[in-house]
Amino acid sequence: MTPLHPKKLLLTKWTAVNPIAKNKHFLVSRVIKPELPELAIEWVELEAVYSNAVRRIHWRQLQDETIWRRGWQGTLGQQP
């Protein structure tokens, strides 16, 4: 996988390998900046495409190919 940088994650598309609460396709809707600017970014918010449910995860989890795939994979027009 191509290296990820947290500052460039905003609005990127992701597919969950295993659906999360019946959601498979997600968009990074927010990169959460730390209170102190010298600290590294740790968290992002993912928004489900169909349900608009929002979940906060550590951005490095997106590098785990057993959990996430970059882009929207599979059929977007069908709900599982």
Legacy VTK file of the C-alpha trace (Angstrom):
# vtk DataFile Version 3.0
C-alpha trace
ASCII
DATASET POLYDATA
POINTS 80 float
0.000 0.000 0.000
1.163 3.510 -0.750
2.167 5.375 2.426
-0.547 7.536 3.974
-0.127 10.969 5.478
-2.837 12.068 7.938
-3.034 15.610 6.578
-3.990 14.252 3.134
-6.762 11.909 4.288
-9.642 14.399 4.201
-12.355 13.275 1.733
-10.581 10.034 0.838
-12.767 6.987 0.160
-12.490 3.663 1.999
-14.125 0.244 1.894
-14.444 -1.873 5.019
-13.303 -5.450 4.367
-16.067 -6.611 6.740
-19.173 -4.378 6.848
-19.527 -2.256 9.981
-23.161 -1.975 11.129
-24.235 -2.892 7.556
-22.033 -0.121 6.106
-19.215 -0.914 3.741
-18.273 2.379 2.047
-16.882 5.314 4.012
-15.480 8.793 3.457
-12.995 10.554 5.738
-15.172 13.505 6.726
-12.849 15.069 9.281
-9.203 14.942 10.315
-9.109 15.695 14.032
-6.244 18.013 14.887
-4.709 17.785 18.361
-5.116 20.635 20.834
-1.398 21.366 20.738
-0.152 22.040 17.183
3.193 20.326 17.782
1.476 16.995 18.462
0.814 14.525 15.649
-2.631 13.906 14.203
-4.022 10.668 15.605
-7.756 10.502 14.806
-10.065 10.801 11.812
-13.820 10.596 11.478
-15.279 8.261 8.881
-18.783 8.845 7.569
-20.748 5.942 6.119
-21.958 6.682 2.595
-25.457 5.199 2.972
-26.390 5.810 6.602
-24.270 8.919 7.302
-23.206 7.273 10.584
-19.954 8.745 11.866
-17.250 6.824 13.677
-13.887 7.979 15.008
-10.835 5.782 14.420
-7.087 6.073 14.764
-5.935 7.070 11.270
-3.231 4.362 11.212
-5.952 1.682 11.185
-6.541 2.648 7.560
-3.144 1.138 6.736
-4.309 -2.316 7.840
-5.429 -4.076 4.643
-7.238 -6.742 6.664
-9.670 -4.020 7.834
-9.712 -1.295 5.152
-9.196 -0.980 1.397
-8.497 2.342 -0.273
-11.284 3.521 -2.585
-14.821 2.216 -2.938
-14.635 -1.442 -3.914
-17.501 -3.669 -4.947
-20.948 -2.504 -5.990
-21.832 0.855 -4.498
-25.466 0.730 -5.570
-26.380 -2.328 -3.488
-26.723 -2.635 0.272
-25.479 -5.924 1.794
LINES 1 81
80 0 1 2 3 4 5 6 7 8 9 10 11 12 13 14 15 16 17 18 19 20 21 22 23 24 25 26 27 28 29 30 31 32 33 34 35 36 37 38 39 40 41 42 43 44 45 46 47 48 49 50 51 52 53 54 55 56 57 58 59 60 61 62 63 64 65 66 67 68 69 70 71 72 73 74 75 76 77 78 79
